[in-house]
Amino acid sequence: MRLKAAFVFFLLAGLVITVSGLAQEGHPLTGVWYGDWGANATQRNHLTIQLNWDGKNVTGIVNPGPDSYPIKVATLDSSKWTVHIEADGKDEKGAAAHFVADGKLENVGSYNRTITGTWNYGTTKANFKLRRD
């Protein structure tokens, strides 16, 4: 009887720990965001941005990996859920290029939230859409 009670106790404890771990997503902006940017529907460029909100500042990197570059400026207006991001990277020819992205978080309360907006990269004016992983 004690063995059965101990089994039930540990089973319930494991379920509680698992459920509470899944429920903690953190700030809506924090995470890895995947998507693309481009000037039109047929010319798109893959984009991955890792963002972190520490309670005051937004930090992160663009395209994590060997060709990554840090975000230089990032702001969040949580009253409107708008985001402004700036970074210096390289264009397809390897020349230095500055990008500015202005977007809006949508479906903030959902797991499937997105950021959409304008993307200016060097002289290219485009749009972007990201979804959080």
Biotite code that builds the C-alpha atoms (Angstrom):
import biotite.structure as struc

atoms = struc.array([
    struc.Atom([0.000, 0.000, 0.000], chain_id="A", res_id=1, res_name="MET", atom_name="CA", element="C"),
    struc.Atom([2.853, 2.405, 0.823], chain_id="A", res_id=2, res_name="ARG", atom_name="CA", element="C"),
    struc.Atom([4.509, 1.653, -2.488], chain_id="A", res_id=3, res_name="LEU", atom_name="CA", element="C"),
    struc.Atom([1.299, 2.498, -4.347], chain_id="A", res_id=4, res_name="LYS", atom_name="CA", element="C"),
    struc.Atom([0.888, 5.766, -2.406], chain_id="A", res_id=5, res_name="ALA", atom_name="CA", element="C"),
    struc.Atom([4.522, 6.737, -3.084], chain_id="A", res_id=6, res_name="ALA", atom_name="CA", element="C"),
    struc.Atom([4.079, 5.989, -6.790], chain_id="A", res_id=7, res_name="PHE", atom_name="CA", element="C"),
    struc.Atom([0.954, 8.187, -6.999], chain_id="A", res_id=8, res_name="VAL", atom_name="CA", element="C"),
    struc.Atom([2.715, 10.985, -5.072], chain_id="A", res_id=9, res_name="PHE", atom_name="CA", element="C"),
    struc.Atom([5.748, 11.018, -7.362], chain_id="A", res_id=10, res_name="PHE", atom_name="CA", element="C"),
    struc.Atom([3.581, 10.776, -10.464], chain_id="A", res_id=11, res_name="LEU", atom_name="CA", element="C"),
    struc.Atom([1.540, 13.820, -9.397], chain_id="A", res_id=12, res_name="LEU", atom_name="CA", element="C"),
    struc.Atom([4.681, 15.731, -8.375], chain_id="A", res_id=13, res_name="ALA", atom_name="CA", element="C"),
    struc.Atom([6.213, 15.047, -11.780], chain_id="A", res_id=14, res_name="GLY", atom_name="CA", element="C"),
    struc.Atom([3.091, 16.294, -13.557], chain_id="A", res_id=15, res_name="LEU", atom_name="CA", element="C"),
    struc.Atom([3.024, 19.500, -11.505], chain_id="A", res_id=16, res_name="VAL", atom_name="CA", element="C"),
    struc.Atom([6.683, 20.221, -12.250], chain_id="A", res_id=17, res_name="ILE", atom_name="CA", element="C"),
    struc.Atom([6.215, 19.517, -15.961], chain_id="A", res_id=18, res_name="THR", atom_name="CA", element="C"),
    struc.Atom([3.126, 21.727, -16.299], chain_id="A", res_id=19, res_name="VAL", atom_name="CA", element="C"),
    struc.Atom([4.677, 24.624, -14.369], chain_id="A", res_id=20, res_name="SER", atom_name="CA", element="C"),
    struc.Atom([7.820, 24.438, -16.514], chain_id="A", res_id=21, res_name="GLY", atom_name="CA", element="C"),
    struc.Atom([5.818, 24.631, -19.720], chain_id="A", res_id=22, res_name="LEU", atom_name="CA", element="C"),
    struc.Atom([3.801, 27.617, -18.503], chain_id="A", res_id=23, res_name="ALA", atom_name="CA", element="C"),
    struc.Atom([6.819, 29.889, -18.005], chain_id="A", res_id=24, res_name="GLN", atom_name="CA", element="C"),
    struc.Atom([7.548, 31.551, -21.341], chain_id="A", res_id=25, res_name="GLU", atom_name="CA", element="C"),
    struc.Atom([9.004, 34.813, -20.072], chain_id="A", res_id=26, res_name="GLY", atom_name="CA", element="C"),
    struc.Atom([8.527, 38.245, -21.616], chain_id="A", res_id=27, res_name="HIS", atom_name="CA", element="C"),
    struc.Atom([6.630, 38.331, -24.946], chain_id="A", res_id=28, res_name="PRO", atom_name="CA", element="C"),
    struc.Atom([9.650, 39.780, -26.775], chain_id="A", res_id=29, res_name="LEU", atom_name="CA", element="C"),
    struc.Atom([12.244, 37.362, -25.374], chain_id="A", res_id=30, res_name="THR", atom_name="CA", element="C"),
    struc.Atom([13.073, 34.405, -27.584], chain_id="A", res_id=31, res_name="GLY", atom_name="CA", element="C"),
    struc.Atom([14.275, 33.338, -30.995], chain_id="A", res_id=32, res_name="VAL", atom_name="CA", element="C"),
    struc.Atom([12.325, 34.829, -33.881], chain_id="A", res_id=33, res_name="TRP", atom_name="CA", element="C"),
    struc.Atom([12.314, 33.255, -37.377], chain_id="A", res_id=34, res_name="TYR", atom_name="CA", element="C"),
    struc.Atom([11.055, 34.677, -40.628], chain_id="A", res_id=35, res_name="GLY", atom_name="CA", element="C"),
    struc.Atom([12.090, 36.698, -43.628], chain_id="A", res_id=36, res_name="ASP", atom_name="CA", element="C"),
    struc.Atom([12.444, 40.149, -45.112], chain_id="A", res_id=37, res_name="TRP", atom_name="CA", element="C"),
    struc.Atom([12.232, 41.410, -48.650], chain_id="A", res_id=38, res_name="GLY", atom_name="CA", element="C"),
    struc.Atom([11.028, 44.074, -51.032], chain_id="A", res_id=39, res_name="ALA", atom_name="CA", element="C"),
    struc.Atom([8.269, 41.875, -52.498], chain_id="A", res_id=40, res_name="ASN", atom_name="CA", element="C"),
    struc.Atom([6.653, 38.448, -52.164], chain_id="A", res_id=41, res_name="ALA", atom_name="CA", element="C"),
    struc.Atom([9.127, 36.671, -54.476], chain_id="A", res_id=42, res_name="THR", atom_name="CA", element="C"),
    struc.Atom([12.418, 38.160, -53.262], chain_id="A", res_id=43, res_name="GLN", atom_name="CA", element="C"),
    struc.Atom([12.684, 37.121, -49.602], chain_id="A", res_id=44, res_name="ARG", atom_name="CA", element="C"),
    struc.Atom([15.726, 36.695, -47.347], chain_id="A", res_id=45, res_name="ASN", atom_name="CA", element="C"),
    struc.Atom([15.787, 34.320, -44.389], chain_id="A", res_id=46, res_name="HIS", atom_name="CA", element="C"),
    struc.Atom([16.090, 36.071, -41.027], chain_id="A", res_id=47, res_name="LEU", atom_name="CA", element="C"),
    struc.Atom([16.648, 34.866, -37.456], chain_id="A", res_id=48, res_name="THR", atom_name="CA", element="C"),
    struc.Atom([16.805, 37.284, -34.533], chain_id="A", res_id=49, res_name="ILE", atom_name="CA", element="C"),
    struc.Atom([17.453, 36.349, -30.924], chain_id="A", res_id=50, res_name="GLN", atom_name="CA", element="C"),
    struc.Atom([15.977, 38.938, -28.530], chain_id="A", res_id=51, res_name="LEU", atom_name="CA", element="C"),
    struc.Atom([16.147, 39.319, -24.772], chain_id="A", res_id=52, res_name="ASN", atom_name="CA", element="C"),
    struc.Atom([14.233, 41.757, -22.572], chain_id="A", res_id=53, res_name="TRP", atom_name="CA", element="C"),
    struc.Atom([15.868, 42.197, -19.147], chain_id="A", res_id=54, res_name="ASP", atom_name="CA", element="C"),
    struc.Atom([13.165, 44.451, -17.724], chain_id="A", res_id=55, res_name="GLY", atom_name="CA", element="C"),
    struc.Atom([14.762, 47.662, -19.011], chain_id="A", res_id=56, res_name="LYS", atom_name="CA", element="C"),
    struc.Atom([16.700, 46.932, -22.194], chain_id="A", res_id=57, res_name="ASN", atom_name="CA", element="C"),
    struc.Atom([16.325, 44.848, -25.325], chain_id="A", res_id=58, res_name="VAL", atom_name="CA", element="C"),
    struc.Atom([19.480, 43.055, -26.460], chain_id="A", res_id=59, res_name="THR", atom_name="CA", element="C"),
    struc.Atom([20.152, 40.416, -29.054], chain_id="A", res_id=60, res_name="GLY", atom_name="CA", element="C"),
    struc.Atom([21.861, 39.190, -32.180], chain_id="A", res_id=61, res_name="ILE", atom_name="CA", element="C"),
    struc.Atom([20.874, 38.854, -35.814], chain_id="A", res_id=62, res_name="VAL", atom_name="CA", element="C"),
    struc.Atom([21.358, 35.516, -37.587], chain_id="A", res_id=63, res_name="ASN", atom_name="CA", element="C"),
    struc.Atom([23.025, 33.635, -34.693], chain_id="A", res_id=64, res_name="PRO", atom_name="CA", element="C"),
    struc.Atom([26.025, 31.635, -35.860], chain_id="A", res_id=65, res_name="GLY", atom_name="CA", element="C"),
    struc.Atom([29.343, 32.390, -37.535], chain_id="A", res_id=66, res_name="PRO", atom_name="CA", element="C"),
    struc.Atom([27.935, 35.324, -39.560], chain_id="A", res_id=67, res_name="ASP", atom_name="CA", element="C"),
    struc.Atom([25.976, 36.898, -36.707], chain_id="A", res_id=68, res_name="SER", atom_name="CA", element="C"),
    struc.Atom([26.066, 40.533, -35.714], chain_id="A", res_id=69, res_name="TYR", atom_name="CA", element="C"),
    struc.Atom([24.879, 42.231, -32.521], chain_id="A", res_id=70, res_name="PRO", atom_name="CA", element="C"),
    struc.Atom([21.887, 44.495, -32.278], chain_id="A", res_id=71, res_name="ILE", atom_name="CA", element="C"),
    struc.Atom([23.183, 48.018, -31.594], chain_id="A", res_id=72, res_name="LYS", atom_name="CA", element="C"),
    struc.Atom([19.910, 49.758, -30.711], chain_id="A", res_id=73, res_name="VAL", atom_name="CA", element="C"),
    struc.Atom([16.641, 48.149, -29.689], chain_id="A", res_id=74, res_name="ALA", atom_name="CA", element="C"),
    struc.Atom([13.627, 49.658, -27.993], chain_id="A", res_id=75, res_name="THR", atom_name="CA", element="C"),
    struc.Atom([10.224, 48.374, -26.986], chain_id="A", res_id=76, res_name="LEU", atom_name="CA", element="C"),
    struc.Atom([7.106, 50.466, -26.431], chain_id="A", res_id=77, res_name="ASP", atom_name="CA", element="C"),
    struc.Atom([4.992, 48.029, -24.433], chain_id="A", res_id=78, res_name="SER", atom_name="CA", element="C"),
    struc.Atom([1.981, 50.381, -24.422], chain_id="A", res_id=79, res_name="SER", atom_name="CA", element="C"),
    struc.Atom([1.678, 49.839, -28.209], chain_id="A", res_id=80, res_name="LYS", atom_name="CA", element="C"),
    struc.Atom([3.837, 46.686, -28.478], chain_id="A", res_id=81, res_name="TRP", atom_name="CA", element="C"),
    struc.Atom([6.075, 48.316, -31.073], chain_id="A", res_id=82, res_name="THR", atom_name="CA", element="C"),
    struc.Atom([9.747, 47.429, -31.534], chain_id="A", res_id=83, res_name="VAL", atom_name="CA", element="C"),
    struc.Atom([12.618, 49.405, -33.079], chain_id="A", res_id=84, res_name="HIS", atom_name="CA", element="C"),
    struc.Atom([15.860, 47.551, -33.943], chain_id="A", res_id=85, res_name="ILE", atom_name="CA", element="C"),
    struc.Atom([19.103, 48.752, -35.518], chain_id="A", res_id=86, res_name="GLU", atom_name="CA", element="C"),
    struc.Atom([22.257, 46.801, -36.352], chain_id="A", res_id=87, res_name="ALA", atom_name="CA", element="C"),
    struc.Atom([25.259, 46.878, -38.642], chain_id="A", res_id=88, res_name="ASP", atom_name="CA", element="C"),
    struc.Atom([25.792, 43.840, -40.838], chain_id="A", res_id=89, res_name="GLY", atom_name="CA", element="C"),
    struc.Atom([27.034, 43.025, -44.316], chain_id="A", res_id=90, res_name="LYS", atom_name="CA", element="C"),
    struc.Atom([25.174, 42.907, -47.595], chain_id="A", res_id=91, res_name="ASP", atom_name="CA", element="C"),
    struc.Atom([25.345, 40.005, -50.070], chain_id="A", res_id=92, res_name="GLU", atom_name="CA", element="C"),
    struc.Atom([28.628, 41.399, -51.477], chain_id="A", res_id=93, res_name="LYS", atom_name="CA", element="C"),
    struc.Atom([30.239, 41.652, -48.038], chain_id="A", res_id=94, res_name="GLY", atom_name="CA", element="C"),
    struc.Atom([30.059, 45.443, -47.801], chain_id="A", res_id=95, res_name="ALA", atom_name="CA", element="C"),
    struc.Atom([29.030, 47.043, -44.510], chain_id="A", res_id=96, res_name="ALA", atom_name="CA", element="C"),
    struc.Atom([25.322, 47.887, -44.342], chain_id="A", res_id=97, res_name="ALA", atom_name="CA", element="C"),
    struc.Atom([23.124, 49.346, -41.620], chain_id="A", res_id=98, res_name="HIS", atom_name="CA", element="C"),
    struc.Atom([19.592, 48.075, -41.071], chain_id="A", res_id=99, res_name="PHE", atom_name="CA", element="C"),
    struc.Atom([16.636, 49.585, -39.284], chain_id="A", res_id=100, res_name="VAL", atom_name="CA", element="C"),
    struc.Atom([13.522, 47.561, -38.478], chain_id="A", res_id=101, res_name="ALA", atom_name="CA", element="C"),
    struc.Atom([10.296, 48.950, -37.045], chain_id="A", res_id=102, res_name="ASP", atom_name="CA", element="C"),
    struc.Atom([7.647, 46.421, -36.206], chain_id="A", res_id=103, res_name="GLY", atom_name="CA", element="C"),
    struc.Atom([4.626, 45.600, -34.117], chain_id="A", res_id=104, res_name="LYS", atom_name="CA", element="C"),
    struc.Atom([4.115, 42.557, -31.925], chain_id="A", res_id=105, res_name="LEU", atom_name="CA", element="C"),
    struc.Atom([0.837, 40.834, -32.753], chain_id="A", res_id=106, res_name="GLU", atom_name="CA", element="C"),
    struc.Atom([-1.002, 38.111, -30.830], chain_id="A", res_id=107, res_name="ASN", atom_name="CA", element="C"),
    struc.Atom([1.038, 39.061, -27.748], chain_id="A", res_id=108, res_name="VAL", atom_name="CA", element="C"),
    struc.Atom([-0.881, 36.698, -25.458], chain_id="A", res_id=109, res_name="GLY", atom_name="CA", element="C"),
    struc.Atom([-0.562, 33.764, -27.862], chain_id="A", res_id=110, res_name="SER", atom_name="CA", element="C"),
    struc.Atom([2.253, 31.265, -28.196], chain_id="A", res_id=111, res_name="TYR", atom_name="CA", element="C"),
    struc.Atom([2.155, 31.983, -31.961], chain_id="A", res_id=112, res_name="ASN", atom_name="CA", element="C"),
    struc.Atom([3.024, 35.674, -31.691], chain_id="A", res_id=113, res_name="ARG", atom_name="CA", element="C"),
    struc.Atom([4.545, 37.580, -34.587], chain_id="A", res_id=114, res_name="THR", atom_name="CA", element="C"),
    struc.Atom([6.410, 40.797, -35.346], chain_id="A", res_id=115, res_name="ILE", atom_name="CA", element="C"),
    struc.Atom([5.693, 42.505, -38.675], chain_id="A", res_id=116, res_name="THR", atom_name="CA", element="C"),
    struc.Atom([6.841, 45.819, -40.052], chain_id="A", res_id=117, res_name="GLY", atom_name="CA", element="C"),
    struc.Atom([9.273, 47.746, -42.226], chain_id="A", res_id=118, res_name="THR", atom_name="CA", element="C"),
    struc.Atom([12.866, 46.706, -42.902], chain_id="A", res_id=119, res_name="TRP", atom_name="CA", element="C"),
    struc.Atom([15.408, 49.167, -44.304], chain_id="A", res_id=120, res_name="ASN", atom_name="CA", element="C"),
    struc.Atom([18.757, 47.602, -45.155], chain_id="A", res_id=121, res_name="TYR", atom_name="CA", element="C"),
    struc.Atom([21.295, 49.905, -46.721], chain_id="A", res_id=122, res_name="GLY", atom_name="CA", element="C"),
    struc.Atom([19.369, 51.494, -49.581], chain_id="A", res_id=123, res_name="THR", atom_name="CA", element="C"),
    struc.Atom([16.782, 48.694, -49.749], chain_id="A", res_id=124, res_name="THR", atom_name="CA", element="C"),
    struc.Atom([13.298, 49.395, -48.400], chain_id="A", res_id=125, res_name="LYS", atom_name="CA", element="C"),
    struc.Atom([11.402, 46.231, -47.536], chain_id="A", res_id=126, res_name="ALA", atom_name="CA", element="C"),
    struc.Atom([9.053, 44.567, -45.076], chain_id="A", res_id=127, res_name="ASN", atom_name="CA", element="C"),
    struc.Atom([9.541, 41.693, -42.648], chain_id="A", res_id=128, res_name="PHE", atom_name="CA", element="C"),
    struc.Atom([7.586, 39.114, -40.712], chain_id="A", res_id=129, res_name="LYS", atom_name="CA", element="C"),
    struc.Atom([8.911, 37.040, -37.826], chain_id="A", res_id=130, res_name="LEU", atom_name="CA", element="C"),
    struc.Atom([7.331, 34.385, -35.636], chain_id="A", res_id=131, res_name="ARG", atom_name="CA", element="C"),
    struc.Atom([8.638, 33.341, -32.270], chain_id="A", res_id=132, res_name="ARG", atom_name="CA", element="C"),
    struc.Atom([9.903, 29.825, -31.793], chain_id="A", res_id=133, res_name="ASP", atom_name="CA", element="C"),
])
